[in-house]
Structures are given as C-alpha cells and as structure tokens.
Amino acid sequence: MTAHGDARKTFLYDEHVKAGGKMVPFAGYWMPVQFEGIAAEHHRVRTKVGLFDVSHMGEVLFRGPRALSVVQRITTNNVGTVSPGKAVYTPVCLPTGGIVDDMIFYKVSDTEWFVCVNASNKDKDYQWFVRQAEGECEVLDLSEQYSQVAVQGPNAPALLARVFGDDVLAMKPFTFVKKDFQGAEVILATTGYTGEKGGEVYVPNAAVVALWQELMQKGEDLGVAPIGLGARDSLRLEMKYCLYGNDIDETTTPVEAGLSWTVKFDKGDFVGRDVLVRQRDEGASRSLVAFVVEGKGIPRHGYPVLVGDLEVGHVTSGTLSPTLGIAVGMAYVARPHDEIGSRITIDIKGMRKVEARVVQSPLVKR
C-alpha cells in the first residue's frame, strides 16, 4: 500500500483520515501526528483510554531447536529462561556495547520467540539477527503480515476485556496470550510505551480495521479516541522511556542509557558483554538523565548542555510536559554533573540559555 512517493500507508490509514488525523511521513509510513491536539490526546491517555496505530513496528520470529542459544547470545537481558507467555524488554548490542536496537522478546515456547522491533530499524535488525544466528535457527521477518494497535490508559483493561474476554483483566504486566478475533489469531500483550495500563495487539492485516472499529465502538463510554505520534512521544518522555535514534543508538550503551537493569551479567556470554562489564565496574563517563527546565524554553534534540561555560553533554529529547505543565527532557551528561539535583544549563539554538535541574525519573509517577 503505497502513497505519496516512498511513504507507505498502514491498513488503518483511511480510519485516521476519517477521524481528522494530521498525517506525516514517519519511519517510511504515513502516520497520524495528532487528531484533537497533542495535549488533549496526552491527557486522554493519562485519564481515560487511547488507541495508537503502531503498525509501522516490525515483527520477527526466531524458531528452531537452537533458538534459545541464539536469543540468549544476542540479547543483554535474560530472555531465554522465562516461562512461555512472558515478554522481556531488552537491548541488542554490538560487540562495542553500542545498541543495535531495544525491543521486546515474547517467549512462545522453548523453541520460539516472537520479537517486536523499532520501525526505523526493521531491516537493519533483521539482517543483524540473520548474521548472528548463522543458520543455527530460523529467523523470519513477519513485518508484512502484522498490524499493531496499542490500547493505553486507565480504562484500557476494561476496553480490552470487552473485546477479548474478562480473563485479560487478570493478566500481569509483560505477559501475552493468543486470542481469536473474528476468526483471526491475534497476540494480546500487556506491554506499552506510555506508563499506563493496557496492552498492544498484534493482528493480521486483514483484521485490523475491524478490530480498530470495534475498540472505538465498545470504548465510547470509556472515553476512547485515536491518539497520534505527538502524544505518544510526550507520554513516553514523561516516563523516561528511550526513543531509538534520539536517546539511544549504536554510539550509546545500556549502562550509559540507564538500562543496566536490562543487562544480566550472570546469564553467560552475550554480544557486547566485555565492554558493559568494564563500564559497570569502572563507571561510565556519562549517563542519560532526566531534567526539568526552570525557565522558559523547550529543550530539543542536540541542544548543548553546559555547566558554567563548559559543555558537558547534549539533549536527546525534550518537550513541554502536558502533565506537569513545564518543559522537561533527557540528556547525556558527563560525570559528576549527572547526579540528581545537579544544576545544568541548556543552550537553546545559541540564542539564549535556560537553567535546568537533573531529577529522578520517571518524571511522572503513575
């Protein structure tokens, strides 16, 4: 499904246009950046429930008798020994410790893992997986078969229960089940990128429009509405969830990015382990911090971070937090200026400087 040059349409494109979505090219797809407005959509997800089209994300399957050794070798987290039905968030690293991507591995069985990868990295990740697997197991790119809908907010569990049955209310975070929707097998996972309750549904392309329409219809009294990329970004930033390409990439490591909790050093060898062990033991020279701006000005990706006249880092993400009503952001900051409470200055386009303070994350407690 192609439109406007190289950008593609998701199977929900027409639904977004009908709902008044402002469409922009993003990661190779036409995606809605907003519907009723970013702040309104943000508050809706924090207080009611919103639907996100995340069909631009990629899906990969590892399968075979030796799949366990492959997935354990390429991930930093312990994705292999969890029980089937569990989802695990993990970086995948280069030998340098740099992050190829951060993703979620869903353990289907002892010989099968379903993986969701970032939209902008689909092809790169798949090629990396194939090279690392070296024929030890099957690596299948399923991205063209699936659409994905995220249902997020305090009312999301109730809405998911209306569509998929009350048993979903008992699901713990980071678990998943296979469900039938109008004859299509879908994967319902209690994962998300907003800090709210809810789930993400992987659904065959042919069934996604019917699912979207049913969620909209059955969630009307719960306050459901479609949500665009703008609010998705502000929601994740308030939680200090990393965005690949902004906050993490192949030049940053999980230790620097504050993701040490996803690195299980005791699980045996894995790609990048030696570098990460050294950073753990010696301490990284910089770390990814959350900060609040104490003045007027919105921090943006790439803005320098100063202490006095000394440049000590750079902003990776920034926005006006709809929940807090102040400008917030994330930045890599050199030691020791990365400690909670540290005062820093953000250089806004070389035109003026605003004071900021390093704070505990997440910025918004749920």
N, C-alpha and C positions, 0 to 999 in steps of 0.2 A: 504494500500500500504506500505509494509514493506521491508526494505533493511538493510544489514549490522547490524545484531544484533537487538537492540531495536529501533534505529532511524528509523523514517518513511520518506517516500518521499511525498512531496506535489505533486499535479497534474501537476505542472509546472517543475518538476524535469528534465524531458527529454529536455525541452526547454533550461534550464540552462546549461546542459551538452553540448548540441549542440552549445551553444554560448560561450563555453570555460570557464564556471564558475568553480571556485575552491570551491568544496563542502566540508562543515564541519558539524559535528553534533552540533545542537543548539536547545535548548528547546524541545528536543525529535524528531527533524526533521533534515534531510539533507538539509542544506541551502547554497546558494552561498555567500561566504565571499567577493569575488571580481571577476571581469571579466577582464577589461583592466587595473586595478590598482586603489587603493583606492583614491589617489589624483585626478587622471583623472576623475573618476566617480563623486567625490565630486564636482569638477569644472563644470562638465556637468549639474548637478542638479542646481547649483547656476546660470548657464548662459543659459542653454537650457532646456532639459527635460529628466527625467529618469523614468524607471519602476522598482518598487520593488515588489517582491513576498513576501507578508506578510500573507500568508495563514496559518502560524503557530499560528496566533492570534485566540482567542476564541470568540464565539458569544453566547449570552444568551438572551432569551426573557422573560420579565415579562408581564403577561396578566391576566386581570380579573377586576371586579368592584372595588376591593380594592387595585389594584396595585399602585395607587397613594400614599396611606398612607405608603405602604411598601417601595417604592423607595425614598420617602422623609425621611423616618426614617433611611435608611442605608447609605445615601449619605450626604456629607457635603455641597455640592452646591445645588442650588435650581433647581432641575431637573424636578419638577412636574408642576410648573406654567408657564413654557414657552409654546409657541404655538406649535402645531404639525408641524413637518418639521424642528424643531430646534435640534441641537446637543449641549450637555453640557459636558465639561470636569470636572471630579470630583474625588477626593479621596473617598474611602470607608474605614471607620476606625473601629478599635476595641474599646471597652469601655475605654481602656487605652489611646486612642488617636493615637496609632500606626496605620500605614497604611496597610490595608489588600491588597490593590491594588489601582492604579489610572487607570481610564477608561473613556470611552465616552458613555454617555447615549443619545440615539436618541429617541425623543418623536414621536411615530407614531400616537397616539391618546390619549384621556384621560384615556384609559384603557389598553394601550400597550406601552411598552418601549423596544427597541432593544439595546443591550449593547455589546460593544467590550471590551474584557478583555485581559490582557497580556498573552502571550504564556505560560510562565513558571508557571502561576498561574491559568490556566483554571480550573483544578479540585478543587483546594482549594477555588477559588472564587465561583464556582457553589455550593459547599457544604455550604459555608457561607451564600449565598443567600437563599438557601432552609431552613436552620435553622432560619434565620431572618424572612423569610416570614411566617413561622409557619402555613402553609396551608391557609393563607389569600388570596393568589393569585397563579396562575400557574407560575412556574419557569422552563423554558425549555432550555436544552442545545442543541444549534443548530450548535455547532462547527464542527461536522462531515459533515454538509450539505453545508457549505460555504468555498470557497476560497476567497482570498482578494488580490487585486492589488492596489498599491499606484502609482499615476501618479503625479510627483512633478517637479517643475521648472517653470521659467518664461513662457515657451511655453506650459505648461501643460493645461491651459484652452483652448487654440486653438486646441490641440490634442483631448481633451475630447469632444469638440464641433463637431469635425469631425466624431466622433463615435456615440455620443448621441444626437446631435442636438444643434443648436445655442442658445437655451434657457438656456443652462447651463452657458453661459457667464455672465448671469445676476444674477447668484446665489451668495448670500453673504457668507462670511466665516461662518463655523459651521452651515450650513443648509444641508438638504438632500432631495432627490426625488427618487421615484421608477421609473425605466426606463425599457423598453423592449430591450433586446439584443438577436437577433436571436431566439425569442420565449421564452427566459428565463427572469424572472423578477429579475432585479438587483437593488441594493441600491447604488446610487451615492451620496457621501458626500463630501463637501468641507472642509475636515479635512486633517491633515498631521502631520508629525513628523520631518520636515526639516526646517521650517521657510519660505518655498517658497509657491507660489501659486500652486493650483492643487486640487487633490481630492483622495479619496480612494473608491474603488468599491468593494462591497460585491457581489459575483457572485456564483451561484450554481456550484458545482464542475464540472459538465458535460460541462459547457460552458466556463470555464476559459481559456483553451488552445486557443480556437477560439478568445476570447477577447484579449489575450496577443498578438497573431499573428496579429490581426487587428490593435492594437495600434502600434506595431512595424512597420507595413507596412505603415499606414497612417501618422506616425510621422517621417518618414525617412528624409524628407526635413526640419524638425524642430530640427533635431539632437538627436532623441531619441535613447536610448540604455538601456540595463538592468543594474541595479545597485545592488551591494551586501551589506551585513550587515556591512562591514567595513566603507563604506561611509555613510551609514545610521547612524552609531554611531558618526562619526565626524561631520556630519551635525547637529544632534540634540544637540551635546555638545556645538557647537558654539552658539546655541540659549539658552543654559542652560535649555534644556528640560530634566526632570528627567528620568532616566532609573531604573525601579524597580529591586531591588536586588543589585544595585550599590549605587544609590543616595537616595533612599527611601526604606523602608521596615517596618516590624512590630515594630521596635525599634525607628522609627523616626515619627514625627508628621507633619501635613501640615504646622503648624506655624513655626516649625524649618526649614522645607524644602523651605521656601519662597513661600508657596502656600496659604497664608492667604486669597488671593483674591478668592479662590475657597471655602471658608468657609463662609456660610451665617448664621450668628448667629441669625438673626431676623426671620428665617423661622419656628421657633418652635424647638421642641426637635429632636435630632438625635443621633445616637450612637457615643460616644466619645466627645460630646459637653462640658461636665463639665470640662474635662481636657483642652480642647482647649480654653475655656473661661478663665481659670486660666492662661494659657500661654500667651494669648492675653493681659490680664490685668497686669500680673507681669513681662512679658517679658520672652522669652525662654532663657535658659542658653547658647545656641549655635545656630548658623544658617548656612545654606548651602550657601556658597559664590562661586562666580566665581573668578578665578585668572589667571594672566599671569606670566609665568616664565621669569625672567630676567637673563638668563644664559643658559648653555647647560644641557639638561637632560629632559627626558619625565616623567611627574608625572603619577603614576599608582595607581589603587585602593588599598587602605590600607596603602599607604606610610604615615608616621607620619608628622604632621605639627608642626613646632616649632616657638617659639618666644624667641630668646636667647637660653637657654638650656631647657626651659620649653616646654613640649609637650602640645599643645592647641587644637589639633584636628587631623583629618586624611583625606587624599584624597579619594574621592569617584569615580571620573572619571578623566581621563587625556589623552591627545593626542597631536600630532603636528597638529595645525590648518592649513589645506590647504589654507584657505582664507587669514589668517593673516601671515602665514609663521613662527609662533612662537609656543612654547609649551603653552598649556592652560589647565585648569582643573576646577574641582569643589571640594569643601571640606567642611566638617563640622568644624567650628572654634568657639571656646568659646568667649563669650563677654569679653572685648570690642574689641578684635582683629579682629572681623568680619566686622568692618566698612570699607566703601570704602576708598581706599588709604592706608590701613594698610599694613605694611611690614611683611611678613611671610617667613619662610624657609621650604623647602621641603627636608626631609631626604630620599635620594634615596638609598634604599637597605642597609642602614647603612654604605655605602661606601663613599658617599660624600653628601654635602648639597648644594642646589641651592636656590638663593634668588627669591622671588616671591612677587607679589603685588595684593591685593584684588581690583577688578574692578567692575564697573557697568555691569549688564547683560541686554540684550544679548550681547555676545562678538562681534557678527557681526550684524550690523544694516541693516535691509532689507528695 
